[in-house]
Amino acid sequence: MDWAEKYRPQRLADIVGNTSAVHQLLEWAKDWTSDRKPVLLYGKPGIGKTSAAYALARDLGWEIIELNASDQRTKGAIERIAGSSSVTASLSGALRRLILLDEADNLEGNADRGGAKAIADIIRHSRQPIILIANDAYGVAPEVRKLCEQVQFRAVPARSLAPYLRGICASEGLQCDEEAIRMIAEDAHGDIRSALNMLFGTSIGRDHIAPSDLHAYQKDSRSSIFDLIAKTISGSSDDQLIRLSREVEDTPDAVIQWIEAAISQHREGWRRASGLTLLSRADLYLGRTFRRQYYTLWRYASAMMLIGSATVSSGSGLRPRLAPPGRWQRMGQARRQKQVRLSLENRLAEAYHIPQRTISEEYLTLISRIADDNPSQCVRLLNLDADQLGLLIHDKVRAGKIIKEMEKQAKDEEKRKKGSIKVKEEKKTLEENPSSERKVPEKKPPAQSTLFSF
Ligand SMILES: Nc1ncnc2c1ncn2[C@@H]1O[C@H](COP(=O)(O)OP(=O)(O)OP(=O)(O)O)[C@@H](O)[C@H]1O
C-alpha cells in the first residue's frame, strides 16, 4: 500500500496543520441540528479535506456516505441516494449519517446536468449533515455555495510538513537526511499527498535517502513547467529543453502561453520583439497541427518556441516571475462572471415568469435600476447572493456590505425569536406559579416589510 493511503489520518487529531479549519468543522458537527447549513470544505488537492471529513465521522461515531463519481451525479441518482439517506434514520444505529459530496465544483458537466439544482434541493431538505468538497469554492454553483458554511483548507507550510515526514521515516525505519526532508517538504508546495508519494517513491529499494537520491527520483518523475520556462529563459542547451518539454504534462499550446508571459518580461525591446515573433511562428505550426491533425508539426512548434526563445533570451540575465499566464486568470474571471450572470438571469426568469433571454435582452437594465433603489428588498424577494447582487447593482463592495448586514439582521431576528419563546415559557410558569417574581420583558413589534415589484 502506498504511504499516502497507509498514513491517511484516522482521527481529526491526526490532521497535520489547518488547526482552525479542523476546529471550525468540529464545532459545526458538535452543534449540528437539521437547520444548520452544510459545510463546503475547499482548498487545493492533497491537503486533507476528504481525510478530515472521514476523520470527523469516525470521531463522532457517524456513518458516512460518499457520492463522488460523476455517473452518480444525475438528478435522479442524487435524489435517490442522498435524498433518501438524508431523511431516513441510519440502519446501523449510528448517531447520524454524514453525506459527503466530493468534487462539488464539478456538478455542471454533461453527465451532471440538473446536479446543482438537485443538490440545492437536498441541502434545503436534508435532515442529516452534509459536507461538500471542492478545490475552488467559486467553481461550486452559486445556488449551492450560498447554502453552505465555507471552511477553507490551506496548503500546509513546509515547516509543519517536515516534522510529519520525519515521523513517517522513523516509523518506516528509513533514514532520511535533513536536507532531503527539507527539499521534499518544500517541493510539495503544501500538498501532503505529493510529499508522501515522493518520499515513498524515493524510498523504494533504499533504507537511506540523501538529497542526491531525491534528484534522481525527481529526474525520473515529470519535470514541472516551472523548470522548463526557467531553463528556456536562462538559455539552456537545445537537448535539455527538448527533453524537459517531453517530461512536462502541459501541452505545447499551454507551454507557449507560459513562455509568452516570461518573454514579455524582457527589458530590451529587441528581445521582446524577436521572442514574440518566434512565438507567433510557433503558434502558426500549432494551429496547423490541430487543423490537419498532423502531430509531427508539434515538434517544429516546440523547437521554435523553446530553442528560439532560449536563443533570444540567452545572456539577458532575466529571472522572470514564473506565474500562470495572466490571460488564464482573466479567462477564469470572465467564466466566473458569466456563471454569476447566468444564474442571476435564471433566477429573474423564474421569479417573473419571463424567458431568460428576454430578461437578458430587455429587462436587466430596468430590474437593475429598481434593485439599486431597494437592494435588500430585492435580495429577500429573489434570494440573491453577494455576487448576483453585485452584478445587478454594479457595485460589488456595496453588495457585500448589504448581504453582510442582512445576515446579521437575520441572526438577530433568530435570537429575538428564541428570546420571545423563552419569555412565553416564563410567563406560563408565572401563571401556573404566581409566587414566582420574574419580570416579563415587552415584546418588540416585528420589522416592517414592503413588496419589491416592477
Ligand atoms: N492535513 C493532512 N494531514 C495528514 N495527512 C494528510 C493531510 N492532507 C493530506 N494527507 C495525506 O494525503 C492523502 C490525501 O489526502 P486527502 O484525500 O484528504 O486530500 P484532499 O485535500 O481531499 O485532496 P483531493 O482534493 O485531491 O481529494 C491522505 O491519505 C494523507 O495520507
The ligand as an SDF file (V2000), in Angstrom:
LIG
                    3D

 31 33  0  0  0  0  0  0  0  0999 V2000
   -3.5830   17.5270    6.5660 N   0  0  0  0  0  0  0  0  0  0  0  0
   -3.1380   16.2570    6.4000 C   0  0  0  0  0  0  0  0  0  0  0  0
   -2.6490   15.5760    7.4310 N   0  0  0  0  0  0  0  0  0  0  0  0
   -2.1760   14.3200    7.2580 C   0  0  0  0  0  0  0  0  0  0  0  0
   -2.1620   13.6780    6.0670 N   0  0  0  0  0  0  0  0  0  0  0  0
   -2.6220   14.3170    5.0050 C   0  0  0  0  0  0  0  0  0  0  0  0
   -3.1610   15.6380    5.1220 C   0  0  0  0  0  0  0  0  0  0  0  0
   -3.5470   16.0410    3.8970 N   0  0  0  0  0  0  0  0  0  0  0  0
   -3.3090   15.0460    3.0650 C   0  0  0  0  0  0  0  0  0  0  0  0
   -2.7440   13.9980    3.7090 N   0  0  0  0  0  0  0  0  0  0  0  0
   -2.3000   12.7540    3.0650 C   0  0  0  0  0  0  0  0  0  0  0  0
   -2.6610   12.8390    1.6890 O   0  0  0  0  0  0  0  0  0  0  0  0
   -3.6230   11.8540    1.3520 C   0  0  0  0  0  0  0  0  0  0  0  0
   -4.7310   12.5020    0.5320 C   0  0  0  0  0  0  0  0  0  0  0  0
   -5.4460   13.4220    1.3310 O   0  0  0  0  0  0  0  0  0  0  0  0
   -6.9520   13.8320    1.0600 P   0  0  0  0  0  0  0  0  0  0  0  0
   -7.6030   12.8670    0.1020 O   0  0  0  0  0  0  0  0  0  0  0  0
   -7.6220   14.0620    2.3490 O   0  0  0  0  0  0  0  0  0  0  0  0
   -6.7240   15.2190    0.3290 O   0  0  0  0  0  0  0  0  0  0  0  0
   -7.8010   16.1690   -0.3250 P   0  0  0  0  0  0  0  0  0  0  0  0
   -7.4760   17.5490    0.1380 O   0  0  0  0  0  0  0  0  0  0  0  0
   -9.1750   15.6860   -0.0780 O   0  0  0  0  0  0  0  0  0  0  0  0
   -7.4140   16.0500   -1.8520 O   0  0  0  0  0  0  0  0  0  0  0  0
   -8.3650   15.9940   -3.1550 P   0  0  0  0  0  0  0  0  0  0  0  0
   -8.9200   17.3780   -3.3080 O   0  0  0  0  0  0  0  0  0  0  0  0
   -7.4140   15.6070   -4.2530 O   0  0  0  0  0  0  0  0  0  0  0  0
   -9.4000   14.9490   -2.9000 O   0  0  0  0  0  0  0  0  0  0  0  0
   -4.1240   11.2770    2.6610 C   0  0  0  0  0  0  0  0  0  0  0  0
   -4.3910    9.9080    2.5240 O   0  0  0  0  0  0  0  0  0  0  0  0
   -2.9930   11.5280    3.6150 C   0  0  0  0  0  0  0  0  0  0  0  0
   -2.0780   10.4650    3.5790 O   0  0  0  0  0  0  0  0  0  0  0  0
  1  2  1  0
  2  3  1  0
  2  7  2  0
  3  4  2  0
  4  5  1  0
  5  6  2  0
  6  7  1  0
  6 10  1  0
  7  8  1  0
  8  9  2  0
  9 10  1  0
 10 11  1  0
 11 12  1  0
 11 30  1  0
 12 13  1  0
 13 14  1  0
 13 28  1  0
 14 15  1  0
 15 16  1  0
 16 17  2  0
 16 18  1  0
 16 19  1  0
 19 20  1  0
 20 21  2  0
 20 22  1  0
 20 23  1  0
 23 24  1  0
 24 25  2  0
 24 26  1  0
 24 27  1  0
 28 29  1  0
 28 30  1  0
 30 31  1  0
M  END
$$$$
